[in-house]
Amino acid sequence: METSKPKTKRYIHLIALVMIVFFVISFITNILNSIIVDVKDSFDLSLTLTGLLPFTFFIAYGIMSIPAGFLTEKYSERTLLSLSFLVMALASLGFALFPQYGVFSITLFTLGCCMAVLQVIINPMLRVAGGEEHFAFNSVLAQLVFGAASFLSPYLYKYLVNNKPSTSGTIAEVLRGWVPQNLPWASLYIVFAAISMLLFVYVLVTKYPKFEKKEDEQAGDKRSYWDLLKNKWTILYFLGIFCYVGTEQGVGNWISQFLYQYHDLDPQTIGADTVSYFWAMLTVGCLLGLLLLKFMDSRKLLILATAITIGSLVLALTGSPQMALIGFPMVGFFISVMYSIIFSLALNSVKEHHGSLSGILCTGIAGGAVIPFIVGGLGELLTLRSGMFFLLIPLAFIFTIGFWAKPLVNNKTISLKKEK
C-alpha cells in the first residue's frame, strides 16, 4: 500500500502578509502614473524634470536588486521587512510634511530601494508559507493582487483630490488639511505612511517559520555573477527585461499627460481612469497569457503579443481621443505576457546560477527609470508624441527575442504532451 506524502504546513497569516506586501508594492509603485500631471503642474516642471521622477524610483529599484539578495543571506526576513516598512513610513511622511520637488525625488529613491528588498524577500516566503505544491497557484494569485492594486490606486487619487462639496468633512478633507492647498495629491503619502506603519507593527508581532531557500532563490557569490555577465545570453535577456519595464512605465507614466496635452482630457478624471484601465487590462491579459502558454510556444506568443502591442500603441498615439482611450489599455493587455516569458526564457537558457541570474535580470527594472526619462527628454526637444514613439524601439527589441531565443527547455504545451 502506497503511503501519501505528508502535507506541507501552511501559514495562512504569512500568505496574507505576502499578498498585502504585493498589494502595497503595486499601489505605491504605480500611483506615479496617475499623479504625474499634477506633480508637473504643482512644481512647474519641464517634461525632462518630470521624467526624472520615475527615473529616481526605478533606478533605485535596479541598483538595490542584487545587494538586496546579499542582505537576505545575512539578515532575517523579520528584520528586513520591518526595517523596509519603517523607512517607507518615514520617507512618505517626510514628503507629506515637506512637499518639495527635491524631497519628493529623495522619497521616491528611498521607496524604490525598499521595494527592491521587499521583492527579493516575498517570493521565497510565499513558497514556504503556502507550501511548495501550492506555489504556482499562490504566485498567480499574487499577480492578481498586484494588478488589483494598480487598478485601484488611481481611484484613491481621485478621491483625495476631489474638492467637491460631497467630500466635505470626510477623511479626504482631513488628509488634504495636512498638506498645502495647492498640493492635494501629496496627501496620498500620508496614507502610504500610515499603511507602512501598520505593516511595520504587523511584521514585528508575526511568527515566522524557518526559511530554507532553494538553489534558484539564493543570491550566489561574486564569481557566479561574473560568469553570467560573460555570457551573451545574460546580457541579451537583461536588455529584454530592461526594455519591457521601460515600455510598461514609459506608457503608464505618460498616458495622462498625453491625453491632457493632445485631447484636453482631464487628468484627474479621464486620465486617472485610463491609467487604471491600462493596469486592469494588464492583469486580465496576464490570466489569458497563462492559458495561451498551455497551447503555444512562448516565443511565438511573444512575437504575436509584441506585434499587436506595436499596432495598438501607434493607434493610441495617432488616432482620435476615442482611439487613444481604447489603445492605451490595449497596450497594457498585450504587453502583460512579456515579462514572465522573457524571464522564463532567460532562466531556461542557462544550466546553473539561477539565483544570481534572477538578481541580474531584476536590475533590468532600471529600464523603468531610463526609458520614461528618454521619452520626457525627447518630448521636451520635440513633442511628447514623438517621445512616446521612441517606445517602438524597445518593443522592436522584445519582438526579436522570439526569433533568437534558444532555451534549453521549452515551455510545456498540450500539443507537446500529446506527441510524447
N, C-alpha and C positions, 0 to 999 in steps of 0.2 A: 504493500500500500504506500502510495507516494505522499510524503509529508509536505504540507504547504509551507512556504517561507513565512517567517513572522513578519507582521506588518510593521512598517516604519512608524514610529511615534510621530504624530503631527502636533505642531504647536500653533493652534489657531490664533492666539494673541500675537504671535510673531508674523504670521501670514498677514494679519490685519495691519500690523505696523509697516510691513514692506509695501502693501498696497497704498497705504496712506503716504508713504515716502514717494512712491511713484507719482501719486496724485500731486503732491506738493512740488516735486521737481518740475513736472509739466506745467503746473499752474503758474509758477514763478518764472520759468524759462520763457514761456510763450506769451505772457502778458505784454511783453515789449512790442509784439506785433500790433497790438490794439492801441497802445498809448503813444506810439511813435510820432503821430501828427501833433498831439497835444504837447509832447516834450519839445518838439521842434519849435512850435509857436511860443511855448512858455519861456524858453531860454533864447528865443530869436536866433536859431541855429541855421547854418547853411546845410545843404544836403550832405556835404562831406563830414561835418561835425556830427550830424545826426547819425550817419553811418558808423561813426566811431563808437557809438553806444553799444550796439550788438557786438562790435569788434572787441571791446573790453571784456564783455561777458564770455564770449566763446573762445577768445584767446586764452583766458584763464582756464576754461574747461580743457582745452588742448594741452596747455602747459602742465596741468596737475594730474592728468590721467595716469602717466607712468609713475610719478612719485607717490600717488595715492595707492598704487599697487604695493609699493615697498612699505608704506605706512601700515597697511593691513597685515603685513607679515610680522610687524613689530608690536602693534598695539591691538587691544581687544575691540570687538565691534561696539560694545557699550561706550568705550572711551571715545572712539572716532565719531560715532553717531551723535552722542551728547555734545561733544565739542563743536561739531559741524552746525547743529541746530542753535547752539548758544551764539556762535559767531554770526549765523544768519540773522538771528533776532537782533543782535546789537547793530549789525550793518544796516538792516532795514529801518530800525528805529532811528539810527543816526541820520539817515537821509530825511526821514519824516520831520525830524527836529531842525535840520539844517538843509532845506531843499535848494541846493545849488547844483549847477552842471558838474563842477569838479567833484563834489561829494557824491553825486549820482554815479559818475564814472567809477569811482573807488568802490562804491556799494555794489555795482554790477560785477566788477572784477572779483570782489570778495565772495559774492554769491556764486559766481562761476567756479571758483576754487572749491567751495563747499559742495556744490553739486557733483563735481568730479569724484570727490571722496565718497559721497553717498552712492553714486552709480556703481563704484567698484565693490562696495560692501553688500548691496542688497541682493544681487543675483545669487551668490553663494548662500546667503542667508535664506533666500526663498527655497532653494533646493533642499536645505537641511530642515527648515521649519515645516515645509509641506510634504516632505518625503520625495525621494528621487523619482518614484514611479508616477508622481503627480506633477512633476516639474514642468513638463510640456504644457499641460493644461493651465497651470498657475502662471506660466510665462505669458500665454496668450491673454489670460485674464488681466495680468499686469499691464499689457499693452492697451487693452480696452480701457482700463482705469486711466492710463496715461493720456489716451485720446479724449476721454470724457473730460478730463481737467482742462485740456487745451480748448475744448468746445465751450466749457462753462466760464472760463476766465474772462472773456470779453463781456459777459453779462454782469459780472461783479463790477467791472469797469464802468459799464453803462449805468448801473445802479448808483455808484458812488459819485459820478459826475452829473447826475440828473438834478438840476436845480428847480424842477417844477414844484408847485405847492404841495403836491401829493407826498413829497419826501420830507416835508417839514416835520421836525420833531422826531424823525426816525434815526436809526443807527447811522445812516449815511450822513445826515446833517451833523450829528455829533462828531463823526470822524472827520468831516470836512472842516469842523471848527478847530482841529488840531494843526491844520496846515494853512498856508496863505490862501486867501480867497481866490486868487487867480491860478492856483495850482491844485484843484480838487482831486486830480488823478494821483497826487502824491499820497493821499490817504490810503491808497492801496498798500503802501509799505508799512502802515500801522497794522493792517490786517495780517500781512506777512510776518511781522514781528510777533504778533500775538500767537499765530499758528506755530511759529518756530519755538516759542517759549513753552507752549503746551506740549509739543513733541519732545522738547528737552526734558521736561519733567517725566513724561511717559517712558522715555528711554531709560532714565535713571532708576525707575521703580520696576522695570521689566526684568524678568528672569530669562537667561539665555542658556541654550544647550551648548555643548562643545561643538565648535565648527571645525570639521576636518575637510580641507579643500582638496578637490580632485586636481590632477595634474594640469588640466586646462584652465583652472581657476587660480593657479599660483602665479606670482609675479615673475619668477625666474631670476637668473643672475645677469650681470652685465655682459658676460660672454654670449648668452643666448640672444640678447638684443643685437649685439654686434654681428653675430652670424646671420640673423634675419635681415639686418639692414644691408648686408652684402648680396642678398637675394633680390633679383629684379622684380620678382612677383610681389614681394613685400611692398616695394615702393609703388608699384602699379595699383595694388589694392588699397594702399594708403591714400593714393590720389583719388581712387574711386569713392572712398568714404568722404574725403575732403570735398569732392565735387557734389556728392549727394547732400550733405549737410549744408553746404554753401548754397545750393539751389533751393532747398527747403526753406532756409531762413531768408534767402535773397528774395523769394516770392513773398513769404509770410510777412517780412518786415516792411515791405514797400507797397502791399496791396492797398492799405487805407490811404496812404499819401497819393498813390496813382489815381484812385477813384476820386479823390478830392481835387487833385490838380487838373485832371483831364475831363472829368464828368461832373464836377461840382457836387459830389455826393458827400453828405455829412459824415465825417469820420467817427463821430460819437454814436451814430445810429447805424446807417447802412454800411459804413466802413467796418465797424466792430462786428456787425452781423456777418459780413462776408469773410472776415478773418476767422470767425467762429465756424462758418460752413467749410472753409478750407481745411481746418483741423478735423472737423466731423467726417468729411469725405475721406481724409487720410486714414482715419480709423476704420471706416467701412471698407475701404479698399484693402486694408491690411487683412481683414477677415476673408475677403474674396480671394486675395492672393494666396492665403493658406490653402484654400480649396483648389485653386488652379495648379498649385505646385504638386498636387497629387496626380495631375493629368498631363503636365507639361514639363519639359526640361527647363530648369531655372534660367538657363542662358537665353532660350527662345522667349520666355516670358519677359525677361529683362529688355530684350530688343523691342518686343511689341509694346511694352509699357512705356519705354522711353520715346519711341516714335510718336505715340499718341500724346504723350506729355508735351513734346515739342509743338505739335499741332495745336493743342489746347492753349499753350502759352502765347503762341503767335496770334490766335484769335482773340484772346483776352487783351493783348496789347494793341491790336489794330482795329478791333471791332467796335460796335456800338456799346453804350452803357450796359444794355441787357446782356450782350455777349461777354462783357468783362465780368459781370456778376455771376455768370454761369461758368465762364472759362477758368477763373482762378480756383474755385472749388474743384473743378475737374482736374486741374493740375495736381491738387492735393490727392485726389482719388488715384491717379495713375502713378504718382511717384511713391505711393505707400509701400510697394513691394521691393523697392530698390535697396534700401538699407540692409534688410535681412538677407537678400540674395547676394549682394556684394560681400557681406560679412561671412556668410556660409561658404561662398566660393573661395574666399581667402583662406579660411581655416581648412578647407578640404584640398587646398593646393600645396600644403606643407605637411611633412610627416611628424614633426615634433615642435616643441617650444610654443604650443598653442596659447599658453598663458601670456607669454611675452608678446606674441603676435597680436593678441587681443589688446594689450596695452598700446602697442604702436598704432593699431587701427583706430583706437579711441582718440588718439591725438589728432586724427583726421577731423574730429569735431571742430577743430580750429578753422575749418572751412566756413563754418557759420560766422566766424569773425571776419575773414578776409574777403569773401565774395560779396556779402552785402555792403561792405565798405567800398569795394570797387564800383558796385552799382551806384552808390551815393556819389562817389567821386566823378564818375562819368556823367551822372545826372547833373552835377554842378558845371562840368565843362561843356556838355552838350545839352541833352534833355533827359528827364527821368525815364521816358520811354526808351531812348537809346541805351541808357544804362541797364534797363531791365532786359533788353535784347542780348546783353552780354551773357545772360544766363544760358543762352543756347550753346555756349562753348563748353561749360561743364557738363551739360546734358549730352553733347556730342561725344565727350569722352566716355560717359557712362554707357552710351549706345555701343561704343566699340568693345566694351568688356564682354558683351555677349558673343563676340566673334573670336577674341584671342584667349579667353579663359580656358584653361586646360586642367580642371580639377582632377585630383587622384581618385576621388569618389564623386559620382553623380548623385543628385537627389533622387530618391526612390519615387517612381510613379506607378500608377495602377497598370499601365501598359507594360512596364518593365517587369512587374511581378508576374504578369501572365506569361511572359516569354520564358521565365525560368522553369 
